[in-house]
Amino acid sequence: MPGGPGHGGDPSLVRLLAGWLPRQRWFGGKDSPIEDLSIGTATELRTGEPGLHHLVLDVRQNGATEHYQVLLGVRRDLPERLRPHEIGLLAGATGITGHAYDGAHDPELTRPLLAHMARESVIGPLHFRRAPGTGIRTDLDGTPSTAEQSNTSLVFGDAYMCKLFRKLAPGVNPDLEVNLALTRAGCEHVPAVHGWIELAPGGDGTGGEPVTLALLSEYLRSATDGWQLALTSVRDWFAQPPPPGPSDPQAALTAEDPGAAGGDFSAEAERLGAATAQVHRDLARAFGVTTVPAERLRALAAGMNDQLDAVAEAVPQLRPHAPAIRAAFGEVAAAAAELPFQRVHGDYHLGQVMRTDTGWVLLDFEGEPARAPAERRAPAHPLRDVAGMLRSFEYAARYLIASDATLAPGTADMLELRARAWAERNRDAFCAGYAAAGGPDPAAHAALVRAFEFDKAVYEIRYEARNRPSWLPVPLRSLEHLAG
């Protein structure tokens, strides 16, 4: 298959990809039309039936070009199980005829990834790496995880998880960089790294340094997603019968105790806070700590205001909350002082943690998908991660309300009171666990945490508007409470 700089590839394939790409969960430009799409690199990884080609797509939107990774499978006859992942029928203009589809969903095409990493193969611009001192099994097929995420994670039996970074950025992905450092440091709260795939620097448009394409890590057996655990707790709390009819039902609801529900999450929230503090300590040891001057914090507050202005312009529903948000940013700027900054998670929420038999494990250190690469790698105050998790508790508390369009107004109002109570209980427990394990006490830095929370909420609103418009009511509803 032709490809590379200056080549669009098969015109029919380019046309099919342009129609298929915006429908994918991991595509980050759903709010704008594709102005141009071309194939930056095309590397054949498997010949025969089925065939496998690795593509880097150059996608131009709003005058800027982003790069996406696709494993392109090609079969003459497409099995029924792969039809949901079909891209289209290739006409054979370049000698390739058959059904093109997302090969990440074909176990027959994912097994070669392990073999190449085990051998440390070099195929064209693709370099397959194995972590020093590790061995990689090659007898396993990978199947995509069903988790809600902006990348694609392949599960290889009970041994490995391979994350394919769909949207590419120049340089070593922070997820690989951080996990390698924490693995070498013996951190017990991250999965061990076994290998990775990278794109050699060249004329692909992604920059002058290798680009991380995939990360192979230890698979967490018997692990449960933190988001699902939290939603189960919320669902159990919402299912509790309403209090018996006092003269003021709303007052009775406000006085309810979420800890009385069978699925109380607060003990896990406290343990998660402690694990977070321990990972922050390991990150500080691995990457160091920098004391930043007050001017840096004022510049940070100014950047928060800039993001607020841009998002409020694009999402009108945010505008009524803008004065309260600006006041919080202004409070931080006015009281700015020297602060310790370090590497942090950068996109910390309940979907980025797993509960295993031995405790909590943190995942996905690549940072927020909508941030520039330099922002993702930049040191920050560790309470930024704390604020991200506090926002996630707000998300979990209200997700079931926002996702059920059949709720009667009175029911929704009653559940909102319960959502606030659940979020407050678990926020407090997380902060207590974090402070007890040696992290900076969120209560002693309330203004900074509040500003970080508002900044995260604004980011969430921008992200949902671009990627999951149906989720937009979730951060907006919780913002009403936070800004109130």
N, C-alpha and C positions, 0 to 999 in steps of 0.2 A: 504494500500500500504506500503510495507516495505521501510525503508530508514534509514538515520542517519549514523553516522560515521562507516566506515567499511563495508557499504552496498552499492552496486551499484544500487539497485533497480531492476525493471524489465529490463532484458537485452535488450529486444526489444525497450522499451521506451528510454533507454540510447542511443541506436543506432539512433533512430528517432530524439532525441534531438540534437545529434551531427551533424546531417545533416541539421536540421532546424535552429539552433542557429546562424550560421555565416551569414544567410540571413536577420537577423533582424537589423533594423536601429540602435537600442540601443546596439548592441553587439560591444564591443570595441577592438576586436582582429582580425579584418578582414585581417590584413597584415601577419598573421602567421597561420599555421595549428593547429588544436586542437590535442594535444598529448594524452590527457586523459580527460574523462568526467565522473563524478559520481554524485549521488544524495546525498548531504550532509544531508539535512533534508527533510522529506515528512510529511505533516500534512493535514489530511482530514478535510475540512471545511464544506462540504455538501455531504450528502449521497443521493442515489436515482438517478433520471434522470432529469436534468443532474447532474453529480457529480463534485465536486470541490476539488482540492488538491493544497496546497501551497508547492512549491518546492524551495529549495536553491540548485543550481547546483555548483559543484566544477569543474572548468575548468582549465586545465593545458596547458599552452603555453609557449614556450621559457624557460622552467624550472621553471616557477612561476605559482602559482594557484590564480585565480580570482574567485569571487563568484557572481552569477546572480540569480535574483528572477523571478520565473515563476508562474503564476496562471494557473494551468492545468485543463482545462475542459474536461469532458469525456461524450460522448453521443453515444447511439446505432446508431442513424440516425442523420447525420449532416445536418442542414438546409443549403440551398444555400447561405444565407447571411454570414454564418460562414466558408464556404469552403476556402476563401482566407487566413484564419488563422489556417488551419489544420496543425497539426504536423505529424500525420500519424495514421495508424490503429493498435491498440494494439491487440496482439495475445492472451492475457489473461493468460500469464504465472503466474501471481500472483493473479488470480481471477478477474481481471478487463478486460473487453472486450468492445471494441468500438472505436470510433474516438476520438483521443486526439487532443486538439486544445488550442490556447491561450485564456484562459477564460476571460482575460481583455476585450475582444471584445464581450462578451455575457452579455447583461444587466441583464439576469436572474441570473447570477452568481456574479454580482458586488453589487447588493442590500444588500446581507448579510454583506458586509464590514461595511456599515453604522450601521446596527443593532448591530454588535459586538462592534463597537466603542462607541455607545450610552450606551451599558450595561457594558462597560469596561471588556469584556470577556477575559478569559485566556484559550487558547486551545493549549495544548502541550507547545511548546516553544514560541508560538505567544501570545503577550500581546497587547490588544487593549486599547487605552487610549483616554479619553475625556478631553479637556482643561478645567481647573477650571472655573466654572461660566457659562458654555455654555450648550446648549441643542442641540441635533443632530436629525434631522428628519430621519425616517427610511422607508419612503414610496416612495423613489426615486430610479430609475435605473441609473447606470453610463454608459456613452458611451465615448469611447476614443476621445480626441481632435485630430484634424488633423494637429496640429502645428508640425513643424520640430524640434525635440528635441531628446536628448539622454536618456530620461525616457519615461514613459507612463502616461499621465494625463487623468483622468476620470472626465467627467462633469456630475454632478448630478442635473438635472433640471436647475433652476436659483439660486440654493442655495449654492452648494459646488463644489470645484475642488479638486480632490484627486490625488496627484502625487505618482506613484509607482516608487521607486528607483530601476531600473533594475540591475545596477552594484552596489554591496554592498561593504561597507567599515566598518571597526570596529568603534564602538562608535556612539554617537549621531551625526546624519548628520548635518552639519553646517546650512543647510536650515531650519531645525526645530529649532536648537539652536538660530539662529539669528532672525527668524520670531517670536518666542515666546518672546524673549527679546524686540523686537520692538513693538509687540502687547501690551505687558505690559506697555511699555513707551508711548503708545498712538500715535505712529507714523502714520501720515495720508497717507503715501506713500507706505504702504504694506498692503496686505490682511490679515484679522484677522485669527488666527489659531483656529480651532475647535477640532481637534483630530489628533491622529497619531497611527501607528502600529509599534511595535518593536519586535525583535527576542531576546529572553533571552540569556544571555551568556551560553556557553556550548561547546560541542565537535563538533561544526559545522565548525570549521576552520576559523571563522571570528574574533576571538579574545576573550578576557575575559571580555567584557562589552557589554551591550545591543546594538543591531544594528538596526538603523532606517530603516524600510521597506517602510513606506508610510506617507504622510503628507496631512491632510484634512484642506483646507482653504476656506475662503469666496470666492464665485464665483463673478467675476467682471462683473456685468450686463452692457450691452451696451459698453463694452470695445473693443478697437481695438488694434491689435498687432502693436508695433512700427516698426518692420521690414516691415510689409505690408504697413503701412503708408508711410514709406520712399521709398519703391519700387514704390508706386503709384506716388510719387513726381518725382522720377527719370524717370519713364516712360513718364510722362507728359512733362518733360524737353526734353527728347530725341525726342519726337514727334513734337517739335516746328520746323517749316520750317527753312531751312538753311538761313543764311543772304544773301541778294542779292549780285550778283557776283562782288565783288571788284577785284582789280588786285591781291591781296594776300588773298585768301579765308581762309588760316590757321590763318592769323593775325586777320581776322574778327571773326572767331570762338573763338579765344582766348579772344577777347574783349567782347564776349557775357555775358549777365547778367542772371544767373539762376533765380534771383528774378522776372524777367519779366514773367516767366512761371506761368500758373494758379495754379499749385500744389506746390507752394513754401513751403518748409518745415522749413525754418529758424526760424520762430517764435516759432514753436513747439520745435525745437532744443534748443532754448534759455530757454524755460520753463522747458525742460527736464534737462538742466544743473542746473537750480535753485533747482529742486526737488532732484537731486543727491547730491547737497551740503547740503540740509536739512537732508537727510538720513544719510550722513556722520556725521553730528553733533549729531544725535540721536544715532548712533553707538558708537561714542566717549563717550557719556554720559552713555550708557548701559554697555560698556566693558572697558572703560578707554583708556588713551593715554600713550604710552611709548616713551621716548626719547632714540633713539638708537645712539650709537657712530659711528664715521666715519668708524671704522673697519667693522661694520656690512654692511655698504653700499658697501665697497670694496669687501666683501665676496659675496654680492648680485650680483655685476658685474661679479665676477669670476664664479658664478653659471650660469649667463646668457651666458657667453662664453662656459661653459661646455655643456649647452643645444644646443648652436649653432653648436659646433663641432659634437655632436651626430646626430643632424638632417641633417647637411650638408653631413655627411657620408652616411645617409640613403636616402636622396633626392638630387641627383646631381644638380637639377635645382636651388637649393639654393646657390650653391658654388660661382657663380660670384658676389653675393652680400655680401659675408662674410667679405671682408676687410672693407667695409663701416660700416657694423654692429659692427664689433670689435672696430672700431675707436669710435663709439658712446658709447659703453660700457667703453672703456678706458677713455673717457672724464669724465664720471661720477665718475669712480674710482679715477682719478687724483684730482678732485675737491671735494672729499668726505668730508662731515661735519656732525655734529649731525642733526638728523631729527626726527620729531614726527611720530610714527607709531601707527596704530589702526586697529580694525577689519574693513574690507572693503567687498564689494560684491565679488570680486575675479574672476568673469567671466562675466564682464559687457559688454553687447552689445544690439543692438536694438531688438533682439528676447527675451530679458529678461525684457522688459518694456511694459506696456499697457497704452493706453490713454483712460481715462474714462471721464464721463461728468464733473467730478470735478477736473481733473488734471492727472498727470502721477503717475503710481504705479509701483514699482520695484518688480521683482519676482526672484526666483531661486538663493538663497544665498549659494548654496552648493559648489561653486568654480569650477575650471576647471576640467572636467572629467578625464583628463590624469594625474593630479597631485596627489601626495600621500596625504593621509588624514591629516598628520601634516602640509603639505604645505598649504592646503586649510584653515586650522584654524589659521594659523600664522598671526600676525599683519603685516600690510604693509602700505606704504605711500598711502594716498587717491588718489594721482595722477595716481596710477596704474589703478584705475577704469576709470579715465578720459581718459587715453591712450587706454583702451579697447573700450570705446565708440568712440573715434576718429578712431580706426581701423574699427569699425563697419560702420561708414560713408563711409570709403573707400570701404568696402565690398559691401554695398548697391549701391554705385555709379557704380561699375563694374560688378555686378552680372548679369544684363541683357545682357551685352556684352559677358561674358563668357558662358552663358547658351544658346546662339543662334549661333549654328554652321553654319548657312546659311548666316551670314553676309559677305558681300564682304570686302576685305582688306581696301579699301578706306573708306567704311562706318564705319568699326570698328575703324579706326584711327580718324575719325571725332567724333565719340561717346566718344572715350577716352579723347579728349579735353573737351568735355562737362562733362564727369564724373569727371575730375579733378576740374572743376569749381564748380560743385554741391557739391563735398566733401569739398572743401575749404570754401565755403559759410557756410555750416552747421557745420563744425568743429569750425569756428570762432564764430558762434552764440552760440553753446553749451558752449564753453569756457567762453564767455562773461557772459552768464547766471550763470554759476558755480561760477565765481569770484564775480559777483555782489551779490550773495546770501551768500557770506562769505567763500567759499572754497578757498584753496590756488591758487593763480593766475597762470594758466599754462604758461602764457607768461613770468612770473618771474622765472620759473623753466624749461626753454625750453630744456636744455640738459637732465634733468631727464625724462621729458615727452617723448623725442625722444628715449631714451634708453628703456623706458617701452614699447613704440610702437614697436620698433624693436624686443624686447623679445616676445611680444604678436604675432607679425607676424611669428616669428620662430615657436612658439607653434602652430599657426594656420596651418602652412605648415605640421608639424608633424601630427596634428590631421586629416587634410584632407587626407593625404597620407594613414593613417591607416583606416579611417572610411568612407570617401566620396571622393574617388580618382577623380571623375568627377568634383569636386569643386576645385581641386588643382590650376587651373589657376587663380582663383579669388585672393587669397593672393599673388601669385607670380606676377601677373600683377601690383597690387597696390604697391608691394615692389619695383618694378622697378622705380616707381615715388618717393617713400619715400627715397630710397637710392641714387637717382640721384643727 
